[in-house]
Amino acid sequence: MRTRTALLALLVTGAVVTATGCSVEKPSDQADAGAARSCGSGKNFLIGMSQANNAEPYRQVMNNDVETAARSVPGFRVVVSDAAQDNSKQVADVENFLTQRINLLIISPNEAKPLTAVVKKAYDQGVPVIVLDRKVEGEAYTAFIGGDNVAIGKAAGEFYASTLLPAGGKVIEIAGLPGSTPAAERAQGFREGIAGNPKIEIVASQPGDWLREKGQSVADALLKAHPDVSAIYAHNDPMAEGAYLAAKAAGMEKKIKFTGIDALPVPSGGIRAVQQGRLAATFQYATGGREAIDLARKILVDCSRDIPRSTTLGTMRITRENAAEAYAKLGGA
């Protein structure tokens, strides 16, 4: 009885310490308890990468960046799942990762609210969670890495206000997937950016769900309803390319200007579309894949407690004048 009483006293006072690879003071620390118990060099780590939709070129590049970076870290193995733009599928993917006892989760959520609970579940189980590109609600994750979508949208809007449409004009907006944080933020930022030029008017805004084909069909319908538009602002480059194709089919591509966001340094990406004259501009939106693996290494291998809660990736405006230089700078081949 005295032994049990003494043990209870130790537990209450927090004097019981478990010997681990790294010491843990508080399970709520950003370097999660689960990571700290298993971290250290010379070990093998399983990382689950839950992707929103592999069909998007941006996400294909993100996956490649994650996998390429992981190959340079001894002991890292990455398993990628594809939610195919289905929230329920992505929840199930994360649940499956947890049954596999992953050491760390990287997730780019399809939509914020539907993925919040399962991300919290992983985090509460002691699995470090790096939220990449798109956010979830609340604070139950280890770190977020992504661009400032409001700032990117605002930069696009300011480009319209001062350079693309200085005399004003009507604009069609093709937005990203409703419920995804970048779509809302890129729309907000764009409106802030064009506010300096009251002659610019957004005459229509519809989602293209980040997909080229849907961007093309949406643009086709909107151009029929608004044949006098001056420009199309798309929330990513594939939808901008789809809009260009719709305008070309209607014989309108020469009188309309198109812009996108992503600026992937690949042959089918937005930078090449700018160089080839289909897009007037694109704005860099880095994938964050390499940065996510670097952070995973700090958590799992280095046992670091100094983990940034949020990492904001930089951007740049890319037009015909700097497209070749940007392509090379961003690693294009």
N, C-alpha and C positions, 0 to 999 in steps of 0.2 A: 504493500500500500504506500509506504514511504517512497519507494522508487517511482511509482506511478504519479504521486504528488509532485515529486521533484521534476519529473519529465514535463508535466503539465505546466509547471512554473517556468521552465526553460522555454517552452513553446510560446507562452503568453508574453514573455519578455523579449522574444525574438532572438534568444541566445543559441538556438539550434542552428548549426551551419552544415550544409551538405557539401561534401568535397566534390568539386566539378573542375572541368577544364578551365573555366573562368568563373570568378566569384560573382554572385548576384546579390544586390542589396534590395532591390524592389522589382517585383515582376512587372510593374507598369513602366519601367524605364524603356526608352526607345530601343535599346538593344535588348530585345525581349528575353524573357526568362528561358524560353525554349531554345533560343539560339545560344545563349550563354552556357547552358548545360552541355551543349554538344560542340561548341566551337573549338577551333585550334587547327594548327597546320598538320599535314600528314594524314588527314582524314578524307573520307568520301562524303560528298553532299549531293542530295537529290533536290533539284529546284523545279518546281512546277510553274510553267508559264501559261497562264490562262489568257488566251487571245480572244478579242471580241469577234473578229471576222477576218479570216485569212484571205477572203476574196478581194479585199482592198489592197492595192499595191503598197500603200504606206505601211500596212501591217505585215506584209511579206518582207519588206525591208527591215522593219522592227524585229521580226523573228530572226532574220539573218544576222542582224547586229547583236542580238542576245546570244545566239548560238556561237557566232564567231568569237565574241569576247569570252564566252565561257570555256571554249577550247584552250584558251591561254592560261586558265587557272587549274592547276593540278587538283584532281579530286572532284571537280564540278561535273555534274551531268544534268542536262536540261531536258525536260519532257514538255512539249508544247501541245496544248489542246486548242481546238477551234470551236468556238461557240456558234459560228455561222450566223451571227447577228440575232441570236435567240437567247433571251435572258434566262429562261428556265434551263436551257442546255448549259449555259455558263455556270449557273449555280450548281448543277450536277457535276460539272467538270471539277469545280473546286472541292466539292464533297468527295469526289473520287480521289483527288490528290491527297486529301487528309487521311483517307483510308490507306494510302500508300506511304504514309508517314514521311511526307516531304520535309526537308529541313528549312525551306524558305519558299514563299509564294510571291511570284511577280504576276500582277494582274492589270490588264487594260480593260476596264469594264465597258460592256456594251452600253448600258445606261446606269446612271448613278444609283437611284433609289432601289431598284430590284436587286442590285448586287451588294448593297450595304450590309445586310444581315449575315450573309455567308462570309464576307470579308471579316466582319467582327468575330464570327465564330472561329475562324482560323487564328486570328490575333489573340483571342481569349484563350485558345488552347496552347499558346506559347510559340506559335509559328510566326516568325518575322514576315511582314507583308510589305512589299514595295508596290505601291499603286503607280501605274505608269500611264502617262498621257491623259487619261480621263479620270475624273475624281469619283469618290463615293461620298455619301453623307456621313457626318459625324467625324470622330477623331480616332476610331479604332483601327489604326494601321501604324506601321513603323515609320514609313517615309513616303512622300509623294515626289515624283520626278515628272516634269512636263513643261511645256512652253506657257507663256502668259498669253492666253487666247484673247483676252480683252485687248491687250496691247497690240497683238498682231492684227486683230480686226480694226483697231483704231488706226494703225499704220496704213492699212489698206484704204480706209475711209479718207485719211488725210491725203493719200496719193490721188484719189479720185477728186477731192476738193481742190487741190492745188495744181495737179499735173494732167491727169487723164481727162477730166471734165471741168476745166476752170470756168467755162462759160455756162455750166450747168447741164442738166439733161435728165432723162428718165432712166431708172436703173431697175433691173430685175435681180432679185436675190434668190439663189438656189442654196438652201440651208442644209446642214447636216442632219443626222438622225435626231428626231425630237426626243428629249429626255437625256441626251448626252451633253455633258457640260461644255465641250468645245463649241457645239452648235449654238447654245445660248450665249456664250461669251463672245464668239466671233460676230454674232448679230449685234450684240450690245456695243462692242467696240467700234464696229463699222458705223453705227449711228452716231456715236460720239465723234468719230473722225470726220464725217461729212457735215457735221453741225456748223462748221465754219463757212460753208457754202450753201446758203438757203435756196439756191437755184437747182440743187440736186434733189430729185424726188425718187423715193423707192415706190414704184407703182405696183409691185407684186412680190410676194415672198412665199415660196413653197419648199418643203423638204425634198431633197434628192437622196437622202439616207446614205450619203458618202459614195454612192455608186455611179459609175459612168453611164450605164444604161438608163438608170432612172433619171439621172441629170439630163440626159438627152430627151427623154419622153416628157419630163416636166417643162424643159425649155421649149420644146416643140409646141406644147399647148399654150404656154405663156406668150410666146412670140406671136401666135395667132391672135391672142387677145390684146396684145400691146405691140403692134408692129412698128411703133415709132420710138422704141427704146434706143438709148445710146450705148448702154453697156450692161454686161451681166457680171455680177459679183457672186462667185461660187465659193462655198466654204472649203472646198479642196480642189486640187488640180484635176482629178478624174471627172468630177461633175462639170468643171469648166470646159474640159475637152468635149464632154458630151453635149454641152450647150453649143459649142462651136460647130459640132457636127449637125445639130438641129438647125442652126442658122444657115449653114452651108447648103443643107438640103432645101431650104426656103430661098436661097439666093440672097441672103442678108448678111453673110459673114464679113463682107468688106465694110459695111457701115456700122457695125457693132464692135465694141471692144470687150475683151474677156479677161478676167483675172481669177486666179486661184490661190490656194495655200497648200503648202507641203514642200515644194522645191526638192523633190528627191533627185539625187545625183545618179540617175540610171537612164538608159536610153529611152525608156517610155515615160519618164518623169516630166514634171513641170518645167524644169530648166531648159530641157531640149525643146519643149513646146514654145517657150519664149524665144529661143534662138531661131526656131523655124517659123516664127511669126503668127502662130495660132493664139497665143496668150500675150497680152500687153505687159503683164507682170505676174509674178508669183512671190509668195512670202515664205521664207524658210520656217518649217516646223520640224525640228529635230526629233528623231524617234525616241531618244533616251535609252536605247537598248544597251549601249556600251556603258553608260553611266549607271544603269541598274545593276549590271554585273559587277562593276567596280564597287558599288555600295554593298552588294551581296558578299563580295570578298572581304570587305572590312568587317562585316557582321559575323560571318561564318569562320573565316580563316584567321583574321587579325584579332577577333574578339573585342572589337572596338566598342567603346561606350559613347564615343563622340560621333553620333550619327545625325546628320542634318535632317530636320523634320521635313523640310521642303527644299527642293532644288529647282530653280527656274532656268530653263535652257534659253539660249540666245536666239535671235532671229536676224534676218536681213531681207531687204527688198531687192528683188532680182528683176531687172529689165534687160532689154536687148544690149544695153551698153556694158553691163557687168556679168552677163550670163556665162560667158566662156570662163572667166576668172572664177566665178562662184562654183561652177561645175567642178573645176579642178580642185579648188579649195576644200570642197565638201567630200572629196574622195571619189569623184566620178571616174569611170574608166571608159 
